[in-house]
Amino acid sequence: MSAKSSLLVIGNSNVGKSSITRLLVSNPKAFKGKSGKSPGSTLLIKPVFQSNMAYKIVDLPGFGYMKQASKRREEHIKSKIVVHIEKHHQDYFLALLILNILRIEDEIQKYHIENKESIPLTFELITFLREFDIPVLILLNKIDKLSILDKNKRISLLADAAQDYNIPISEFKDIDELSMTYIPYLEFSALKKTNLHNLKKIIKHFLI
């Protein structure tokens, strides 16, 4: 196992982090995921590792969109995540930033279009991870829930907003075109396993 032996999985609550982690472990049936009573209730940070895996997976606690959680609890979770990354950033060869494509428009509308003084959490996370030289792959999960027209509309909105924060994003096309100069995104469906092959290929590329 290489020095940077961990894959970081990060994102809001209920975006599919545990479902995607299950697709990446060597024995999905043995993976139970997190067991919080409500979204954002699980604060445990514990690496997932099974036999025949070339890397560990660290699925960080979800934050945001927590109906039951107080603002104070949400800030506590964010602080816990920040401290963890600051302390362990050298362990990570890649960060999977998982977004629910159904919520992208709402986030950008609320924290970018309507309020120019704020920054969408998605872009804040990308900037933070890049400060530690952790490569980032954006997984746009749940694309199976949208028409092609609606999907493309949301992706275009994401890309245009990202440019305003000097974050160039581009659709993943080929391994040979991957570059640290832009953030690749991958259209994904944990339910349909859409682009799972490409996800595993990208992970292998950064692990080596």
Salt bridges, closest charged atoms under 4 A:
ASP59 OD1 - LYS34 NZ 3.73
GLU74 OE2 - LYS78 NZ 3.90
GLU75 OE2 - LYS78 NZ 3.91
ASP91 OD2 - HIS88 ND1 3.50
GLU105 OE2 - LYS153 NZ 3.56
GLU105 OE1 - ARG154 NH2 3.65
ASP164 OD2 - HIS112 NE2 2.93
GLU171 OE1 - LYS173 NZ 3.35
GLU187 OE1 - LYS151 NZ 2.88
